[in-house]
């Protein structure tokens, strides 16, 4: 009858090791869930940051285009004024000039 206590001890050891394996598996699954949540959060933050950066770049490009358009408009206005001044005679003579 010495086989019975050995069988009980082996069965108990098997149950303990199975419970330990289940517990480790359960903890590992929890760790995996937390890791996946952290990855999703990181990706969401990265996506948000990239969108914000793209909006800032687009605003800068729009501002640059507006400034170029204003510069072109001012250059055209200056050309018109210069041409008009060259075309017309002197209406306001300087001191000492005779009209």
C-alpha positions as CSV (number, residue, x, y, z in Angstrom):
1,X,0.0,0.0,0.0
2,X,2.9,2.3,-0.4
3,X,1.8,3.1,-4.0
4,X,-1.3,5.0,-2.9
5,X,0.5,7.7,-1.0
6,X,2.9,8.2,-3.8
7,X,0.1,8.5,-6.3
8,X,-1.6,11.0,-4.1
9,X,1.6,13.0,-3.8
10,X,2.1,12.9,-7.6
11,X,-1.5,13.9,-8.1
12,X,-1.2,16.8,-5.6
13,X,2.0,17.9,-7.3
14,X,0.3,17.8,-10.7
15,X,-2.6,19.9,-9.3
16,X,-0.3,22.4,-7.7
17,X,1.8,22.7,-10.9
18,X,-1.4,23.0,-13.0
19,X,-2.7,25.7,-10.7
20,X,0.6,27.5,-10.8
21,X,0.7,27.3,-14.6
22,X,-2.9,28.6,-14.8
23,X,-2.1,31.5,-12.4
24,X,1.0,32.4,-14.4
25,X,-1.0,32.2,-17.7
26,X,-3.7,34.5,-16.2
27,X,-1.0,37.0,-15.1
28,X,0.6,36.9,-18.5
29,X,-2.7,37.5,-20.2
30,X,-3.3,40.5,-17.9
31,X,0.2,41.8,-18.8
32,X,-0.5,41.4,-22.5
33,X,-3.8,43.3,-22.2
34,X,-2.1,46.2,-20.4
35,X,0.7,46.2,-23.0
36,X,-1.8,46.3,-25.8
37,X,-3.7,49.1,-24.1
38,X,-0.5,51.1,-23.8
39,X,0.3,50.5,-27.5
40,X,-3.2,51.7,-28.5
41,X,-2.8,54.8,-26.3
42,X,0.7,55.5,-27.7
43,X,-0.6,55.1,-31.3
44,X,-3.6,57.4,-30.6
45,X,-1.3,60.1,-29.1
46,X,1.1,59.8,-32.1
47,X,-1.8,60.1,-34.6
48,X,-3.1,63.1,-32.7
49,X,0.4,64.7,-32.7
50,X,0.9,64.1,-36.4
51,X,-2.5,65.6,-37.2
52,X,-1.7,68.7,-35.1
53,X,1.7,69.0,-36.8
54,X,0.1,68.7,-40.3
55,X,-2.4,71.5,-39.3
56,X,0.4,73.7,-38.2
57,X,2.4,73.1,-41.4
58,X,-0.7,73.8,-43.5
59,X,-1.4,77.0,-41.6
60,X,2.2,78.1,-42.2
61,X,2.0,77.3,-45.9
62,X,-1.3,79.2,-46.2
63,X,0.3,82.2,-44.4
64,X,3.3,82.1,-46.7
65,X,1.1,82.0,-49.8
66,X,-1.0,84.9,-48.5
67,X,2.2,86.9,-47.9
68,X,3.4,86.1,-51.4
69,X,0.1,87.3,-52.8
70,X,0.3,90.5,-50.8
71,X,3.9,91.1,-52.0
72,X,2.9,90.6,-55.6
73,X,0.0,93.0,-55.2
74,X,2.2,95.6,-53.6
75,X,4.8,95.2,-56.4
76,X,2.0,95.6,-59.0
77,X,0.7,98.7,-57.2
78,X,4.2,100.2,-57.0
79,X,4.7,99.6,-60.8
80,X,1.4,101.4,-61.5
81,X,2.4,104.3,-59.3
82,X,5.8,104.5,-60.8
83,X,4.5,104.4,-64.3
84,X,1.9,107.1,-63.5
85,X,4.5,109.3,-61.9
86,X,6.7,108.9,-65.0
87,X,3.8,109.7,-67.4
88,X,2.5,112.8,-65.6
89,X,4.1,116.2,-65.4
90,X,5.2,117.7,-62.2
91,X,2.1,119.3,-60.6
92,X,3.7,120.5,-57.4
93,X,6.8,122.4,-58.2
94,X,9.5,122.5,-55.6
95,X,10.6,125.8,-54.1
96,X,12.5,127.8,-56.5
97,X,11.1,126.0,-59.6
98,X,9.1,128.1,-62.0
99,X,6.1,126.5,-63.5
